[in-house]
Amino acid sequence: MLIDSHCHLDYLQRDGDIDEIVARAGRAGVGAMVTISTKLSEFPIVLAIAERYPNVFCSVGVHPHEAEAEGQENPDLLLELARHPKVVGIGETGLDYFYEHAPRTKQQVSFRAHIAAARESGLPLIVHARDADDDTVAIMREEYNRGSYPAVIHCFTAGPALARAALDMGFYISLAGVVTFRNAESLRDTVREVPLDRLLVETDSPYLAPVPKRGKTNEPAFVVHTAEKLSEIKGVSTDLLSEATTANFKTLFSRAAAVLDAPGFGTASGTGASQ
């Protein structure tokens, strides 16, 4: 079984019903998905999708792009919403200095509020980092020194410095379709140095469809192609890679693991759309 640890089913839902998308993922061997919150104003939509499917979970958070309009100054609302049993992570949050759709200071304040929510709830922080490695590391370290928290750097595309810093704090690294791209050899070099027991896979769908699906709308079923490339990079079988990344997911996303490992889950009545 593979798990798509980061997708945006609400974005896919805007183009139509997602029952078949979830079903295709299951047929491809994807046993579970986490659909990610980017705006608290749209969190009810994300949560409703997670509630609709037994094998779909969700996060709660504000993307750095939205930090000016919806950024959080303290963890209170995040913690309140995270009480729902379908919420398994905090984010996505972090810093994006490539687009800078929100002022850097507001991104940083919101990032710290999300970290505080992860620390207090014990749910993993889902970190977005683009063109902001130094500040991302500095904030994560400063906050970690105030009290540890679990985290994953999602859709990792940075260099070895961010990878080493994340690993030093016990965090995980999640790879999306970018690792399959022809021009991503430097990323693959970094991934070769990441221990197998710290890796996750994701699609970040509907974006970044992996080779050989480039140019198509990405969806959770396509995570198998990222996993195949990752197994090649790490020099292990696809079965071992699937086993390792799923075990890592369950370690990090322990609230989801409690559902996935429950007796009867995965039977004919245990997955798919709710009735």
C-alpha positions, 0 to 999 in steps of 0.5 A, a space after each residue: 500500500 502507498 499513501 498520498 500524504 499530500 493532495 488537494 482533493 478540494 481543488 480537484 472537486 471544483 472540476 467535478 465529482 471526485 468519487 472516481 478519482 478516489 476509486 482510481 487511487 484505490 485501484 492503483 494501490 493507494 490506500 489512503 490520502 491526506 487532503 490539505 487545507 490552505 485557507 481556514 475559510 475553505 476548511 469546511 470543504 476540505 473537512 467534508 471531503 475527508 468525512 465522505 471517504 473512510 480512507 481520506 484524512 485532512 489537515 487544518 492550516 493556512 498556506 503562506 500565500 494566504 498569510 495576509 488575509 487569513 494568517 494566524 497570530 496564535 494557535 487557538 483556532 487551529 487547535 480548536 479545529 484540529 480536535 476533529 478526528 479526521 484532522 491529522 496534521 497542521 498546515 500547510 504552512 511555512 514560507 514562500 519567498 518566490 511568489 511573495 503573495 503575502 508579506 514575509 513578516 505575516 508569513 513568519 508570524 503565521 508559521 510560528 502560530 502553526 508550529 505552536 499548534 503542532 507542538 500543543 496538539 502533537 499533530 505533525 506540522 506540514 511545511 511549505 518552503 520555497 526560496 526561503 530555506 534560511 528563514 525556514 530553518 531558522 524559525 524551525 530551529 528556534 521554535 524547536 528549541 522552545 519545545 519539540 514538535 513533529 513535522 514534514 517538509 512537503 514537496 521537498 525541492 530544496 538543497 541538502 542544507 534544509 534536508 540536513 536541518 530537518 533530519 537533525 530535528 527528527 523531521 520527515 521529507 516528502 517527495 512529489 512528482 518533481 523528483 521524476 523531472 529530467 532537470 531534477 538531478 540535484 534534487 535526486 542527489 539530495 534524496 540519495 542522502 535521506 534515510 529511507 525511514 524518513 521519506 514520504 511520498 505525495 502528489 501535491 495534486 492537482 499540481 506537478 504530475 510526475 513523469 510519465 503523466 506530465 501535462 496532465 492534471 495530477 491525482 492521487 493515483 499518480 503517486 505510484 510513479 513518484 514511488 517507482 522513481 524514488 525506489 530507483 533512486 534509493 536502490 530498493 524494490 518498489 515493494 520495500 519503498 512502499 512498505 517503508 513510506 507507509 510505515 513512516 506515514 503511520 509513525 508521523 500521522 499517528 491519528 490516521 494510523 489508528 484508523 488505518 490499523 483498526 480491525 476491518 479497515 481495508 475490507 470491502 466496507 472499509 474504504 471508498 465513499 461513505 454511503 
